[in-house]
Amino acid sequence: MVNSVQQRLTAISEPNRFRIVELLRDGPQSVGGIVDALGLGQPQVSRHLRLLAEAGVVEVTKRAQQRIYRLHSASMRELSDWVQGFAVLWSERMDRLGSFLEDDDRVPDEANRKGA
């Protein structure tokens, strides 16, 4: 799983490929639709789509003369699960920090003890 997640993150990390993924989040698009939406050249878009497909981020279907691209749902779920693992980790750490700060507020600091 780690290698596939790393491949997908590497593919998505390029700014134009990231923009393509963002666009496909709203639904399937033809190459021409992606070209029009992003203002990139068709060869450039096709190259980025090929790299995203090789990484398993997108899948393609042919409809007559068009190629329609969509996000590969299983791959995106795998990325989401990977990211969620970090969300849980940070949530636990923030909870521990909150508990520490609450406990620290209950203990008077040194200056308050001397003045009492």
N, C-alpha and C positions, 0 to 999 in steps of 0.2 A: 504494500500500500504506500509506503513512504516514497519509493521511487516514482510511482505514478503521480502522487501528489506533488512531488518536486518537479516532475516534467510539466504538469499542468500549471503550476505556479510560475515556472520559468516562461512558459508560453504566454501566459496572461500578463506577465510583468512588462512586456513591451507596450508602450503607450497606445499605438494604433490597434494592436490586438485587444488591449483592454477596452478600448472604445467599441470594437466590434462585439465583444462579449456583452458589454452594457446594452448595445442596440438589440442583440439577440435575446436579451432578457425579456424584452417586450413581445417577443414572438418570432417565428421563422421569417427569414428574409432571403430574397434572391440576391445574387452577386450584384446585379444592377441596382437593387434597392439599397444595398450597403454602400456602393459607390456614390449614389446620389445623397444618401444621408450623411456620409462622412466627408464627402468632397475629396476623396482619394482617387487615384487612377485605378482602372480595372486590373492591370497586371499586379499592382501593389496589393490590392484587396485580395486577389486570388492567391497570391503568395502567402499572405497572412492567414487566410482561411485554410490553406493546405497545411501550414504549420500547426494551427489550432486543431485540425482534424488528426494530424499525426500524434498530437499529445492527448487526444481523446476528449478534447473540450467541446468540439462541435461534431455534428454528423450531417451528412448531406444526402439528399434524395434528388433524383432527376425527375423533372416534370416537363415533358416535351423537350424544348431546347434549353430550358432553365435548370440551374442547380439551386436548390433551396437548402439553406443552412439553418440549423437550429442547435441550441445547446444540448449536449448529451446529458440527459437528466441524471443518469447513474453516476457519471463523473462529477457533476456539480454537487450531487448529494455527498459524494465521498469528500470533496473539498469542504463542504459545509460541516460535515462531521469532524474533520480534522481541525477546523477553526473552532468549532464548539468545544473541543477538548481544552483549548486554551481559555475560552470564556469561563469554563467551569473552574479551571486553575486560578484565574484572576479573581473570580467571584469569591472563592474560598480565601484567597489572600486578603482581599478587601474586608471580608467578614472578620478575619483574625485581627487586622489592623483596627477595625472599628471597635472590637472588644478590648483591645489593648488601650486605645484612646479613652474608652469609657472607664476602664479600671484606673487609668492614670488621672482622670478628672476627679476621682473619689479620694485620691491621696493628696493631702495638702502639700504644696511645694515647700522647700526649705525656708523661703522668706516668710511665708505665712506662719510657720511653726515658731520662728524666732520672735515674731511680733505678738504672739498670743500670750 
